[in-house]
Amino acid sequence: MGGWHHRLPGVSVPEESSTVVIGNFDGVHRGHQALVQEAKRLDPAGYVIVVTFWPHPLTVLAPDRAPVLLCPLERRLEWLKEAGASEVRVVNFTTEVANWSPAAFVERMIGPLQPKHVLVGQNFRFGRHAVGTPQALSEIGGGRFEVHAMDLVAISGVTVSSTRVREVVGAGEVAEAAELLGRPFEAGGVVVMGDQRGRELGFPTANLVLPQQRAVPADGVYAGWLEPGSGPHAGRRLPSAISVGTNPTFDGLERRVETYVIDRDDLELYGVDVKVSFAQRLRGQIKFDGVEPLIAQMSDDVNAARKILA
């Protein structure tokens, strides 16, 4: 039974009847949440198993076309549980799994779970060369389970998809990203030592360097929140002004997320795991002629962020 994460020797079958939801679920946006909630509605007393894939199939099949990811795996699992999953099973996506025929996919991935219902999005594809459709899933199942292919969710006429969320995040439209996700877009990581320049300018920042394959908003300045994972402020959302970019005024090269917690210069955050959430874009990145105009603009940015977050 290759394929399951950590190579589990067998697949345990839940005691009660199960509903299986299958998908990639990067970002766990409103469309994904609706799919899991529909599974709960179909069988309120049942057990909802969400099956997801890691790494992203394209990183295995066509690395040059692999998308940047909206969140790490841990967050995906947390959000799927919050949406209503009783359990999340992670399929270790390999070339071997990619080469399974649609029938092999159903026999190895779904059959052992003995579901009563299987839910997928209308655009779900599976099996070698992604030839399997929801219709094929139903035919191969041969009456053992009922297949439900859900319509994609649209908000204000825009279809919600991970691709669309990546596009709006990449364009800096974080307020629209929050609409599609049902929560603010976030970046996370461990705070690293920066150039200490913010401190000298009167705006000490917590600096994150993000992994290459992670989605990041367009360069610019944003209003949002910083939430420490440990320490005296653990779990609190602290109003912040956030800069994304390379620090062009000082000829910086490394792209990073620098967060100033508004009106706080007493926070010790080095080495702390934090979440930075983006509420609204304030402006694009500007190269200033020196420190004075930069400090004046930073004061304006902080005041604008304070108003938005109040």
Phi and psi restraints in degrees (value plus and minus 20) as a CYANA .aco file:
   2 GLY   PHI     -86.9   -46.9
   2 GLY   PSI     141.5   181.5
   3 GLY   PHI      96.1   136.1
   3 GLY   PSI     -62.3   -22.3
   4 TRP   PHI     -90.6   -50.6
   4 TRP   PSI     124.4   164.4
   5 HIS   PHI     -75.0   -35.0
   5 HIS   PSI     123.1   163.1
   6 HIS   PHI      43.9    83.9
   6 HIS   PSI      -7.3    32.7
   7 ARG   PHI      31.0    71.0
   7 ARG   PSI      35.1    75.1
   8 LEU   PHI     -80.9   -40.9
   8 LEU   PSI     116.0   156.0
   9 PRO   PHI     -84.1   -44.1
   9 PRO   PSI     -49.9    -9.9
  10 GLY   PHI    -167.1  -127.1
  10 GLY   PSI     158.1   198.1
  11 VAL   PHI    -133.7   -93.7
  11 VAL   PSI      99.7   139.7
  12 SER   PHI     -94.3   -54.3
  12 SER   PSI     118.9   158.9
  13 VAL   PHI    -122.4   -82.4
  13 VAL   PSI     110.4   150.4
  14 PRO   PHI     -83.8   -43.8
  14 PRO   PSI     131.6   171.6
  15 GLU   PHI     -81.1   -41.1
  15 GLU   PSI     -71.0   -31.0
  16 GLU   PHI    -104.8   -64.8
  16 GLU   PSI     150.3   190.3
  17 SER   PHI     -84.8   -44.8
  17 SER   PSI     123.6   163.6
  18 SER   PHI    -138.5   -98.5
  18 SER   PSI     134.6   174.6
  19 THR   PHI    -134.7   -94.7
  19 THR   PSI     108.2   148.2
  20 VAL   PHI    -127.2   -87.2
  20 VAL   PSI     111.2   151.2
  21 VAL   PHI    -136.2   -96.2
  21 VAL   PSI     106.9   146.9
  22 ILE   PHI    -140.3  -100.3
  22 ILE   PSI     118.3   158.3
  23 GLY   PHI     156.0   196.0
  23 GLY   PSI    -198.8  -158.8
  24 ASN   PHI    -108.3   -68.3
  24 ASN   PSI     -62.0   -22.0
  25 PHE   PHI      41.9    81.9
  25 PHE   PSI      12.8    52.8
  26 ASP   PHI     -89.9   -49.9
  26 ASP   PSI     103.3   143.3
  27 GLY   PHI      69.9   109.9
  27 GLY   PSI     -37.0     3.0
  28 VAL   PHI      21.3    61.3
  28 VAL   PSI      42.2    82.2
  29 HIS   PHI     -99.5   -59.5
  29 HIS   PSI    -196.1  -156.1
  30 ARG   PHI     -80.7   -40.7
  30 ARG   PSI     -51.1   -11.1
  31 GLY   PHI     -86.2   -46.2
  31 GLY   PSI     -63.5   -23.5
  32 HIS   PHI     -83.7   -43.7
  32 HIS   PSI     -63.1   -23.1
  33 GLN   PHI     -81.5   -41.5
  33 GLN   PSI     -60.3   -20.3
  34 ALA   PHI     -82.8   -42.8
  34 ALA   PSI     -56.2   -16.2
  35 LEU   PHI     -83.9   -43.9
  35 LEU   PSI     -65.5   -25.5
  36 VAL   PHI     -88.4   -48.4
  36 VAL   PSI     -59.2   -19.2
  37 GLN   PHI     -86.1   -46.1
  37 GLN   PSI     -55.1   -15.1
  38 GLU   PHI     -84.6   -44.6
  38 GLU   PSI     -57.0   -17.0
  39 ALA   PHI     -82.2   -42.2
  39 ALA   PSI     -60.1   -20.1
  40 LYS   PHI     -85.0   -45.0
  40 LYS   PSI     -58.9   -18.9
  41 ARG   PHI     -87.7   -47.7
  41 ARG   PSI     -57.6   -17.6
  42 LEU   PHI     -82.5   -42.5
  42 LEU   PSI     -56.2   -16.2
  43 ASP   PHI    -166.3  -126.3
  43 ASP   PSI      57.3    97.3
  44 PRO   PHI     -73.8   -33.8
  44 PRO   PSI     -52.4   -12.4
  45 ALA   PHI    -112.5   -72.5
  45 ALA   PSI     -25.2    14.8
  46 GLY   PHI     -99.3   -59.3
  46 GLY   PSI    -194.8  -154.8
  47 TYR   PHI    -133.1   -93.1
  47 TYR   PSI     101.2   141.2
  48 VAL   PHI    -119.5   -79.5
  48 VAL   PSI      94.6   134.6
  49 ILE   PHI    -123.7   -83.7
  49 ILE   PSI     100.6   140.6
  50 VAL   PHI    -118.7   -78.7
  50 VAL   PSI     108.1   148.1
  51 VAL   PHI    -127.1   -87.1
  51 VAL   PSI     103.1   143.1
  52 THR   PHI    -150.1  -110.1
  52 THR   PSI     145.8   185.8
  53 PHE   PHI    -135.5   -95.5
  53 PHE   PSI     119.2   159.2
  54 TRP   PHI    -167.6  -127.6
  54 TRP   PSI     112.9   152.9
  55 PRO   PHI     -90.6   -50.6
  55 PRO   PSI     159.7   199.7
  56 HIS   PHI     -78.4   -38.4
  56 HIS   PSI     111.8   151.8
  57 PRO   PHI     -68.6   -28.6
  57 PRO   PSI     -56.9   -16.9
  58 LEU   PHI     -88.1   -48.1
  58 LEU   PSI     -44.2    -4.2
  59 THR   PHI     -87.4   -47.4
  59 THR   PSI     -42.6    -2.6
  60 VAL   PHI    -112.1   -72.1
  60 VAL   PSI     -62.9   -22.9
  61 LEU   PHI    -104.3   -64.3
  61 LEU   PSI     -57.1   -17.1
  62 ALA   PHI    -172.4  -132.4
  62 ALA   PSI      54.6    94.6
  63 PRO   PHI     -71.1   -31.1
  63 PRO   PSI     -54.3   -14.3
  64 ASP   PHI     -89.2   -49.2
  64 ASP   PSI     -37.6     2.4
  65 ARG   PHI    -126.9   -86.9
  65 ARG   PSI     -14.7    25.3
  66 ALA   PHI     -86.7   -46.7
  66 ALA   PSI     112.9   152.9
  67 PRO   PHI     -97.8   -57.8
  67 PRO   PSI     138.2   178.2
  68 VAL   PHI     -90.4   -50.4
  68 VAL   PSI     128.2   168.2
  69 LEU   PHI    -114.0   -74.0
  69 LEU   PSI     128.3   168.3
  70 LEU   PHI    -102.2   -62.2
  70 LEU   PSI     -41.5    -1.5
  71 CYS   PHI    -180.6  -140.6
  71 CYS   PSI     137.8   177.8
  72 PRO   PHI     -94.2   -54.2
  72 PRO   PSI     145.7   185.7
  73 LEU   PHI     -77.6   -37.6
  73 LEU   PSI     -61.2   -21.2
  74 GLU   PHI     -77.6   -37.6
  74 GLU   PSI     -62.4   -22.4
  75 ARG   PHI     -87.9   -47.9
  75 ARG   PSI     -58.8   -18.8
  76 ARG   PHI     -77.4   -37.4
  76 ARG   PSI     -65.9   -25.9
  77 LEU   PHI     -84.0   -44.0
  77 LEU   PSI     -63.8   -23.8
  78 GLU   PHI     -79.4   -39.4
  78 GLU   PSI     -68.0   -28.0
  79 TRP   PHI     -88.4   -48.4
  79 TRP   PSI     -54.0   -14.0
  80 LEU   PHI     -86.3   -46.3
  80 LEU   PSI     -58.7   -18.7
  81 LYS   PHI     -84.6   -44.6
  81 LYS   PSI     -63.3   -23.3
  82 GLU   PHI     -80.7   -40.7
  82 GLU   PSI     -54.7   -14.7
  83 ALA   PHI     -92.6   -52.6
  83 ALA   PSI     -36.2     3.8
  84 GLY   PHI     108.3   148.3
  84 GLY   PSI     -15.1    24.9
  85 ALA   PHI     -89.1   -49.1
  85 ALA   PSI     114.7   154.7
  86 SER   PHI     -95.8   -55.8
  86 SER   PSI     -51.3   -11.3
  87 GLU   PHI    -177.6  -137.6
  87 GLU   PSI     125.4   165.4
  88 VAL   PHI    -139.1   -99.1
  88 VAL   PSI     107.0   147.0
  89 ARG   PHI    -129.7   -89.7
  89 ARG   PSI     109.1   149.1
  90 VAL   PHI    -121.6   -81.6
  90 VAL   PSI     102.6   142.6
  91 VAL   PHI    -111.1   -71.1
  91 VAL   PSI     104.4   144.4
  92 ASN   PHI     -94.3   -54.3
  92 ASN   PSI      82.6   122.6
  93 PHE   PHI     -98.8   -58.8
  93 PHE   PSI      95.7   135.7
  94 THR   PHI    -146.2  -106.2
  94 THR   PSI     154.2   194.2
  95 THR   PHI     -83.9   -43.9
  95 THR   PSI     -51.0   -11.0
  96 GLU   PHI     -83.3   -43.3
  96 GLU   PSI     -67.7   -27.7
  97 VAL   PHI     -83.6   -43.6
  97 VAL   PSI     -60.1   -20.1
  98 ALA   PHI     -81.4   -41.4
  98 ALA   PSI     -47.7    -7.7
  99 ASN   PHI    -110.1   -70.1
  99 ASN   PSI     -23.0    17.0
 100 TRP   PHI     -83.1   -43.1
 100 TRP   PSI     121.5   161.5
 101 SER   PHI     -91.3   -51.3
 101 SER   PSI     141.8   181.8
 102 PRO   PHI     -72.6   -32.6
 102 PRO   PSI     -60.3   -20.3
 103 ALA   PHI     -84.4   -44.4
 103 ALA   PSI     -62.4   -22.4
 104 ALA   PHI     -84.4   -44.4
 104 ALA   PSI     -58.4   -18.4
 105 PHE   PHI     -78.9   -38.9
 105 PHE   PSI     -68.1   -28.1
 106 VAL   PHI     -84.7   -44.7
 106 VAL   PSI     -64.0   -24.0
 107 GLU   PHI     -86.3   -46.3
 107 GLU   PSI     -57.9   -17.9
 108 ARG   PHI    -109.1   -69.1
 108 ARG   PSI     -53.2   -13.2
 109 MET   PHI    -114.9   -74.9
 109 MET   PSI     -59.7   -19.7
 110 ILE   PHI    -125.9   -85.9
 110 ILE   PSI     -64.1   -24.1
 111 GLY   PHI     -67.0   -27.0
 111 GLY   PSI     -71.5   -31.5
 112 PRO   PHI     -81.3   -41.3
 112 PRO   PSI     -40.9    -0.9
 113 LEU   PHI    -103.2   -63.2
 113 LEU   PSI     -29.9    10.1
 114 GLN   PHI      25.7    65.7
 114 GLN   PSI      33.7    73.7
 115 PRO   PHI     -96.9   -56.9
 115 PRO   PSI     138.6   178.6
 116 LYS   PHI    -110.6   -70.6
 116 LYS   PSI     -58.8   -18.8
 117 HIS   PHI    -147.9  -107.9
 117 HIS   PSI     126.6   166.6
 118 VAL   PHI    -146.1  -106.1
 118 VAL   PSI     104.4   144.4
 119 LEU   PHI    -131.5   -91.5
 119 LEU   PSI     115.1   155.1
 120 VAL   PHI    -161.6  -121.6
 120 VAL   PSI     142.9   182.9
 121 GLY   PHI     -95.2   -55.2
 121 GLY   PSI     135.8   175.8
 122 GLN   PHI     -75.0   -35.0
 122 GLN   PSI     -51.1   -11.1
 123 ASN   PHI    -113.2   -73.2
 123 ASN   PSI      -7.4    32.6
 124 PHE   PHI     -87.6   -47.6
 124 PHE   PSI     111.5   151.5
 125 ARG   PHI    -150.1  -110.1
 125 ARG   PSI     127.1   167.1
 126 PHE   PHI    -170.8  -130.8
 126 PHE   PSI     148.4   188.4
 127 GLY   PHI      62.2   102.2
 127 GLY   PSI     149.4   189.4
 128 ARG   PHI     -70.4   -30.4
 128 ARG   PSI     113.2   153.2
 129 HIS   PHI      38.3    78.3
 129 HIS   PSI       0.1    40.1
 130 ALA   PHI      31.3    71.3
 130 ALA   PSI      23.2    63.2
 131 VAL   PHI    -107.0   -67.0
 131 VAL   PSI     -36.5     3.5
 132 GLY   PHI     -95.1   -55.1
 132 GLY   PSI     115.4   155.4
 133 THR   PHI    -137.8   -97.8
 133 THR   PSI     151.2   191.2
 134 PRO   PHI     -76.0   -36.0
 134 PRO   PSI     -57.1   -17.1
 135 GLN   PHI     -81.0   -41.0
 135 GLN   PSI     -65.3   -25.3
 136 ALA   PHI     -83.9   -43.9
 136 ALA   PSI     -56.7   -16.7
 137 LEU   PHI     -79.2   -39.2
 137 LEU   PSI     -62.9   -22.9
 138 SER   PHI     -86.5   -46.5
 138 SER   PSI     -62.6   -22.6
 139 GLU   PHI     -85.8   -45.8
 139 GLU   PSI     -65.1   -25.1
 140 ILE   PHI     -86.1   -46.1
 140 ILE   PSI     -54.3   -14.3
 141 GLY   PHI     -82.7   -42.7
 141 GLY   PSI     -48.7    -8.7
 142 GLY   PHI      33.8    73.8
 142 GLY   PSI      20.7    60.7
 143 GLY   PHI      65.4   105.4
 143 GLY   PSI     -23.1    16.9
 144 ARG   PHI     -90.6   -50.6
 144 ARG   PSI     -47.8    -7.8
 145 PHE   PHI    -168.5  -128.5
 145 PHE   PSI     140.2   180.2
 146 GLU   PHI    -116.3   -76.3
 146 GLU   PSI     111.2   151.2
 147 VAL   PHI    -119.9   -79.9
 147 VAL   PSI     110.9   150.9
 148 HIS   PHI    -139.2   -99.2
 148 HIS   PSI      98.8   138.8
 149 ALA   PHI    -124.4   -84.4
 149 ALA   PSI      89.4   129.4
 150 MET   PHI    -103.1   -63.1
 150 MET   PSI     121.4   161.4
 151 ASP   PHI     -82.4   -42.4
 151 ASP   PSI     129.3   169.3
 152 LEU   PHI     -92.6   -52.6
 152 LEU   PSI     124.9   164.9
 153 VAL   PHI     -99.3   -59.3
 153 VAL   PSI     118.2   158.2
 154 ALA   PHI    -143.0  -103.0
 154 ALA   PSI     122.4   162.4
 155 ILE   PHI    -142.9  -102.9
 155 ILE   PSI     103.7   143.7
 156 SER   PHI      28.4    68.4
 156 SER   PSI      22.9    62.9
 157 GLY   PHI      60.9   100.9
 157 GLY   PSI     -21.6    18.4
 158 VAL   PHI    -123.7   -83.7
 158 VAL   PSI     104.7   144.7
 159 THR   PHI     -89.2   -49.2
 159 THR   PSI     110.5   150.5
 160 VAL   PHI    -101.6   -61.6
 160 VAL   PSI     103.1   143.1
 161 SER   PHI    -169.5  -129.5
 161 SER   PSI     139.1   179.1
 162 SER   PHI     -81.5   -41.5
 162 SER   PSI     -56.2   -16.2
 163 THR   PHI     -81.1   -41.1
 163 THR   PSI     -65.2   -25.2
 164 ARG   PHI     -84.3   -44.3
 164 ARG   PSI     -61.4   -21.4
 165 VAL   PHI     -81.4   -41.4
 165 VAL   PSI     -62.9   -22.9
 166 ARG   PHI     -79.9   -39.9
 166 ARG   PSI     -61.0   -21.0
 167 GLU   PHI     -82.0   -42.0
 167 GLU   PSI     -68.4   -28.4
 168 VAL   PHI     -90.9   -50.9
 168 VAL   PSI     -55.6   -15.6
 169 VAL   PHI     -83.1   -43.1
 169 VAL   PSI     -66.5   -26.5
 170 GLY   PHI     -82.2   -42.2
 170 GLY   PSI     -44.7    -4.7
 171 ALA   PHI    -111.9   -71.9
 171 ALA   PSI     -21.4    18.6
 172 GLY   PHI      63.6   103.6
 172 GLY   PSI     -14.3    25.7
 173 GLU   PHI    -104.9   -64.9
 173 GLU   PSI      49.9    89.9
 174 VAL   PHI     -92.2   -52.2
 174 VAL   PSI     -45.8    -5.8
 175 ALA   PHI     -87.1   -47.1
 175 ALA   PSI     -58.5   -18.5
 176 GLU   PHI     -90.2   -50.2
 176 GLU   PSI     -56.4   -16.4
 177 ALA   PHI     -79.6   -39.6
 177 ALA   PSI     -61.1   -21.1
 178 ALA   PHI     -83.4   -43.4
 178 ALA   PSI     -56.3   -16.3
 179 GLU   PHI     -79.8   -39.8
 179 GLU   PSI     -66.2   -26.2
 180 LEU   PHI     -92.4   -52.4
 180 LEU   PSI     -53.6   -13.6
 181 LEU   PHI    -105.1   -65.1
 181 LEU   PSI     -45.4    -5.4
 182 GLY   PHI      61.6   101.6
 182 GLY   PSI      -9.0    31.0
 183 ARG   PHI    -187.2  -147.2
 183 ARG   PSI     140.9   180.9
 184 PRO   PHI     -84.0   -44.0
 184 PRO   PSI     127.1   167.1
 185 PHE   PHI     -86.3   -46.3
 185 PHE   PSI     121.2   161.2
 186 GLU   PHI    -151.8  -111.8
 186 GLU   PSI     133.1   173.1
 187 ALA   PHI    -141.5  -101.5
 187 ALA   PSI     131.4   171.4
 188 GLY   PHI    -165.1  -125.1
 188 GLY   PSI     144.8   184.8
 189 GLY   PHI     138.6   178.6
 189 GLY   PSI    -194.1  -154.1
 190 VAL   PHI    -114.0   -74.0
 190 VAL   PSI     113.3   153.3
 191 VAL   PHI     -88.6   -48.6
 191 VAL   PSI     107.7   147.7
 192 VAL   PHI    -130.1   -90.1
 192 VAL   PSI     142.9   182.9
 193 MET   PHI     -88.9   -48.9
 193 MET   PSI     105.6   145.6
 194 GLY   PHI    -115.4   -75.4
 194 GLY   PSI    -171.9  -131.9
 195 ASP   PHI    -108.1   -68.1
 195 ASP   PSI     -19.3    20.7
 196 GLN   PHI      44.1    84.1
 196 GLN   PSI      -6.3    33.7
 197 ARG   PHI     -94.0   -54.0
 197 ARG   PSI     -57.8   -17.8
 198 GLY   PHI     -77.6   -37.6
 198 GLY   PSI     -60.4   -20.4
 199 ARG   PHI     -80.3   -40.3
 199 ARG   PSI     -64.7   -24.7
 200 GLU   PHI     -84.3   -44.3
 200 GLU   PSI     -53.2   -13.2
 201 LEU   PHI    -104.3   -64.3
 201 LEU   PSI     -24.2    15.8
 202 GLY   PHI      73.3   113.3
 202 GLY   PSI     -11.9    28.1
 203 PHE   PHI    -151.6  -111.6
 203 PHE   PSI      55.8    95.8
 204 PRO   PHI     -82.6   -42.6
 204 PRO   PSI     113.2   153.2
 205 THR   PHI    -138.6   -98.6
 205 THR   PSI     132.4   172.4
 206 ALA   PHI    -115.0   -75.0
 206 ALA   PSI     104.1   144.1
 207 ASN   PHI    -125.1   -85.1
 207 ASN   PSI     113.6   153.6
 208 LEU   PHI    -141.7  -101.7
 208 LEU   PSI     115.0   155.0
 209 VAL   PHI    -126.6   -86.6
 209 VAL   PSI     102.5   142.5
 210 LEU   PHI    -113.4   -73.4
 210 LEU   PSI     129.1   169.1
 211 PRO   PHI     -80.0   -40.0
 211 PRO   PSI     126.2   166.2
 212 GLN   PHI     -72.0   -32.0
 212 GLN   PSI     -60.5   -20.5
 213 GLN   PHI    -108.4   -68.4
 213 GLN   PSI      -3.4    36.6
 214 ARG   PHI    -126.1   -86.1
 214 ARG   PSI     121.5   161.5
 215 ALA   PHI     -88.0   -48.0
 215 ALA   PSI     118.2   158.2
 216 VAL   PHI    -157.3  -117.3
 216 VAL   PSI     120.6   160.6
 217 PRO   PHI     -80.4   -40.4
 217 PRO   PSI     137.6   177.6
 218 ALA   PHI     -76.3   -36.3
 218 ALA   PSI     133.0   173.0
 219 ASP   PHI     -73.7   -33.7
 219 ASP   PSI     118.5   158.5
 220 GLY   PHI     134.2   174.2
 220 GLY   PSI    -187.9  -147.9
 221 VAL   PHI    -140.0  -100.0
 221 VAL   PSI     118.9   158.9
 222 TYR   PHI    -153.4  -113.4
 222 TYR   PSI     136.3   176.3
 223 ALA   PHI    -116.3   -76.3
 223 ALA   PSI     122.6   162.6
 224 GLY   PHI    -196.7  -156.7
 224 GLY   PSI    -173.1  -133.1
 225 TRP   PHI    -157.9  -117.9
 225 TRP   PSI     130.6   170.6
 226 LEU   PHI    -136.5   -96.5
 226 LEU   PSI     112.2   152.2
 227 GLU   PHI    -144.7  -104.7
 227 GLU   PSI      89.0   129.0
 228 PRO   PHI     -90.6   -50.6
 228 PRO   PSI     125.3   165.3
 229 GLY   PHI    -108.1   -68.1
 229 GLY   PSI     -33.3     6.7
 230 SER   PHI    -171.9  -131.9
 230 SER   PSI     153.9   193.9
 231 GLY   PHI      71.1   111.1
 231 GLY   PSI    -195.7  -155.7
 232 PRO   PHI     -82.3   -42.3
 232 PRO   PSI     -43.4    -3.4
 233 HIS   PHI    -126.6   -86.6
 233 HIS   PSI      -3.1    36.9
 234 ALA   PHI     -71.6   -31.6
 234 ALA   PSI     111.2   151.2
 235 GLY   PHI      60.8   100.8
 235 GLY   PSI     -23.1    16.9
 236 ARG   PHI    -114.0   -74.0
 236 ARG   PSI     117.2   157.2
 237 ARG   PHI    -109.1   -69.1
 237 ARG   PSI      91.2   131.2
 238 LEU   PHI    -118.8   -78.8
 238 LEU   PSI     103.0   143.0
 239 PRO   PHI     -79.4   -39.4
 239 PRO   PSI     115.9   155.9
 240 SER   PHI    -164.8  -124.8
 240 SER   PSI     138.7   178.7
 241 ALA   PHI    -128.6   -88.6
 241 ALA   PSI     110.9   150.9
 242 ILE   PHI    -142.2  -102.2
 242 ILE   PSI     111.0   151.0
 243 SER   PHI    -131.6   -91.6
 243 SER   PSI     110.9   150.9
 244 VAL   PHI    -135.4   -95.4
 244 VAL   PSI     108.6   148.6
 245 GLY   PHI     130.7   170.7
 245 GLY   PSI    -178.1  -138.1
 246 THR   PHI    -134.2   -94.2
 246 THR   PSI     -13.7    26.3
 247 ASN   PHI      44.5    84.5
 247 ASN   PSI      39.4    79.4
 248 PRO   PHI     -83.0   -43.0
 248 PRO   PSI     -47.7    -7.7
 249 THR   PHI     -80.0   -40.0
 249 THR   PSI     -52.5   -12.5
 250 PHE   PHI    -127.6   -87.6
 250 PHE   PSI       0.9    40.9
 251 ASP   PHI      34.7    74.7
 251 ASP   PSI      19.7    59.7
 252 GLY   PHI     -90.7   -50.7
 252 GLY   PSI     137.0   177.0
 253 LEU   PHI    -137.8   -97.8
 253 LEU   PSI     -53.0   -13.0
 254 GLU   PHI    -104.3   -64.3
 254 GLU   PSI     108.6   148.6
 255 ARG   PHI     -99.8   -59.8
 255 ARG   PSI     107.6   147.6
 256 ARG   PHI    -168.9  -128.9
 256 ARG   PSI     151.5   191.5
 257 VAL   PHI    -128.9   -88.9
 257 VAL   PSI      99.2   139.2
 258 GLU   PHI    -136.8   -96.8
 258 GLU   PSI     102.8   142.8
 259 THR   PHI    -137.9   -97.9
 259 THR   PSI     103.4   143.4
 260 TYR   PHI    -123.0   -83.0
 260 TYR   PSI      96.7   136.7
 261 VAL   PHI     -97.3   -57.3
 261 VAL   PSI      99.6   139.6
 262 ILE   PHI     -78.0   -38.0
 262 ILE   PSI     108.6   148.6
 263 ASP   PHI      44.1    84.1
 263 ASP   PSI       2.0    42.0
 264 ARG   PHI    -145.9  -105.9
 264 ARG   PSI     104.8   144.8
 265 ASP   PHI    -145.9  -105.9
 265 ASP   PSI      -4.7    35.3
 266 ASP   PHI    -129.9   -89.9
 266 ASP   PSI     -11.7    28.3
 267 LEU   PHI    -107.3   -67.3
 267 LEU   PSI     112.0   152.0
 268 GLU   PHI    -124.1   -84.1
 268 GLU   PSI      82.4   122.4
 269 LEU   PHI    -136.6   -96.6
 269 LEU   PSI     -19.5    20.5
 270 TYR   PHI     -77.7   -37.7
 270 TYR   PSI     112.4   152.4
 271 GLY   PHI      60.0   100.0
 271 GLY   PSI     -22.2    17.8
 272 VAL   PHI    -109.8   -69.8
 272 VAL   PSI     119.4   159.4
 273 ASP   PHI     -99.4   -59.4
 273 ASP   PSI     102.6   142.6
 274 VAL   PHI    -147.3  -107.3
 274 VAL   PSI     139.9   179.9
 275 LYS   PHI    -134.9   -94.9
 275 LYS   PSI     114.1   154.1
 276 VAL   PHI    -136.8   -96.8
 276 VAL   PSI      99.4   139.4
 277 SER   PHI    -128.5   -88.5
 277 SER   PSI     121.6   161.6
 278 PHE   PHI    -125.8   -85.8
 278 PHE   PSI     101.9   141.9
 279 ALA   PHI    -115.1   -75.1
 279 ALA   PSI     -69.1   -29.1
 280 GLN   PHI    -176.3  -136.3
 280 GLN   PSI     126.5   166.5
 281 ARG   PHI    -103.3   -63.3
 281 ARG   PSI     114.3   154.3
 282 LEU   PHI    -117.2   -77.2
 282 LEU   PSI     -62.1   -22.1
 283 ARG   PHI    -188.5  -148.5
 283 ARG   PSI     150.0   190.0
 284 GLY   PHI    -102.0   -62.0
 284 GLY   PSI     159.6   199.6
 285 GLN   PHI    -101.3   -61.3
 285 GLN   PSI     117.7   157.7
 286 ILE   PHI    -147.1  -107.1
 286 ILE   PSI     124.1   164.1
 287 LYS   PHI    -118.8   -78.8
 287 LYS   PSI      98.4   138.4
 288 PHE   PHI    -115.0   -75.0
 288 PHE   PSI     134.5   174.5
 289 ASP   PHI    -108.6   -68.6
 289 ASP   PSI      46.8    86.8
 290 GLY   PHI      90.9   130.9
 290 GLY   PSI     159.7   199.7
 291 VAL   PHI     -99.6   -59.6
 291 VAL   PSI     -57.3   -17.3
 292 GLU   PHI     -78.9   -38.9
 292 GLU   PSI     -74.7   -34.7
 293 PRO   PHI     -82.0   -42.0
 293 PRO   PSI     -50.1   -10.1
 294 LEU   PHI     -84.9   -44.9
 294 LEU   PSI     -66.8   -26.8
 295 ILE   PHI     -83.1   -43.1
 295 ILE   PSI     -60.5   -20.5
 296 ALA   PHI     -81.7   -41.7
 296 ALA   PSI     -64.0   -24.0
 297 GLN   PHI     -86.7   -46.7
 297 GLN   PSI     -59.2   -19.2
 298 MET   PHI     -83.0   -43.0
 298 MET   PSI     -58.5   -18.5
 299 SER   PHI     -82.3   -42.3
 299 SER   PSI     -63.6   -23.6
 300 ASP   PHI     -81.8   -41.8
 300 ASP   PSI     -62.4   -22.4
 301 ASP   PHI     -80.9   -40.9
 301 ASP   PSI     -64.1   -24.1
 302 VAL   PHI     -84.9   -44.9
 302 VAL   PSI     -61.4   -21.4
 303 ASN   PHI     -84.1   -44.1
 303 ASN   PSI     -60.8   -20.8
 304 ALA   PHI     -84.4   -44.4
 304 ALA   PSI     -62.7   -22.7
 305 ALA   PHI     -84.1   -44.1
 305 ALA   PSI     -61.0   -21.0
 306 ARG   PHI     -79.3   -39.3
 306 ARG   PSI     -63.4   -23.4
 307 LYS   PHI     -83.3   -43.3
 307 LYS   PSI     -67.5   -27.5
 308 ILE   PHI     -81.9   -41.9
 308 ILE   PSI     -59.0   -19.0
 309 LEU   PHI    -107.4   -67.4
 309 LEU   PSI     -31.9     8.1
